[in-house]
Amino acid sequence: MHRHLLSIKDLSREDIELILETAEGFSDVLKRDIKKVPTLRGKTVVNLFFEPSTRTRTSFELAAKRLSADVVNFSVPTSAVVKGESLIDTALTIQALGADFVVIRHSCSGVPHLLSKHLKASVINAGDGINEHPTQALLDAFTIKRHKGRFEGLKVAIVGDILHSRVAKSNIHCLKKLGAEVRLIGPPTLLPEGFKKEGVELYYSMEEGLKDVDVVMMLRIQLERQDRGFFPSKNEYFTLWGLTPERLSLTKEDAIVMHPGPMNRGIEIDTEVADSPRSVILEQVTNGIAVRMAVLYQLGGQ
């Protein structure tokens, strides 16, 4: 493994498979009465989040604590950042205080890569702008493997706001490396032709794109980025690209439904589908702890 986890692009298929295998072991640990191992005792993990997060930040915090590491959740509003301190100086200060791992989420693409050039601590990308979200792709792959047992020959449909989705980009790289066939579905304004160069199929119709797929991965419509009018209205979006029970019936009978969260019910996904037995959305959240434990474990040089 590398010293940092910045992008799925940086990982080989063997790296990904090693993380998934390690996560399987940690998943068993999380079923014990005492859900803790001493692996990272004496190490410090700092969560440096410049964007709101519930799942990812809490998941990293729990993962670190399950490995017996000390955890610090950095609060941007009460930090020297608001006084004008640069991001690099802030990160160097955190490192000087003893951080061994810096988990960073930022609205600007490339920030984790920038920090990795200045820090000796391991930098983990927890989402940078519209670029990547590698640990989300890894936990998604782990969830798929647990349900399907394989990736070769699987048809995975990623649906929604592909243009702005760091989750989609990381999943495309991850799933393609593992041998799955990836389809992208969404409105033309949110699914540019340029994605074809990634070796995926593009569909602008849910009815065509969902036929016989094994996995449906819905994406959150990023309403905060919709000031340019990428679609006329929320109602029209749901009418054309929302996942309904009728559309789910077009997939294979054992197809699973995924969503990285948070969900906009009634906009990208129908409540009946989100809460159905075929939904593995809450499993994704649970699996995120084991996968992030595996990432910290491997980056820690164990």
RAWO-V276323 format. One line per field, one symbol per residue. psi: psi as a letter, one per 20 degrees, with the letter a starting at -180 (. if undefined). A space follows every 50 residues. Layout:
BEGIN
psi=???
END
This chain:
BEGIN
psi=qrhrnhqhhiqrhhgghgghghhgghhhhiirgolqqjgkpiqppponoj qqpfggghghgggghhjjqqppopoghjrihijjpqgghghhggghijph pooppqippighhghhiiqhqpppokoockfrmhhghghggggghhhhir hpiqoppppcmhgiohggghhggghghijqppppprqhhjmqhiihiikr pppjpghghiokqhpooqqponhijkijliqgrhghghhhjqorhghhii rqhjqqpqpirqqnpjgipqhhghjriipkghhggghhggghggggghhi k.
END
